[in-house]
Amino acid sequence: SGGEEGALRGPAIMPGGQKEAYALVEDIFKKIAAKAYDSVPCVSYIGPDGAGHFVKMVHNGIEYGDMQLIGN
């Protein structure tokens, strides 16, 4: 997630799935993720299969609602 800013500064990463699999890629995700103001990578293990997708879906729904309000 991140849109234009994500392309420039790195994405916010919301992975889900098996914790064992996440442990194998966590360091890579932290290197490519955007950094918060305190330099902490914007990546966090969300939960089991489908959890990351669900969080991304909710995030997009909120963002699209905001854009609709601004457009009106």
PyMOL commands that set and color helices and strands:
alter all, ss='L'
color gray80, all
select helices_A, chain A and resi 3-9+19-32+51-71
alter helices_A, ss='H'
color red, helices_A
deselect
rebuild
show_as cartoon
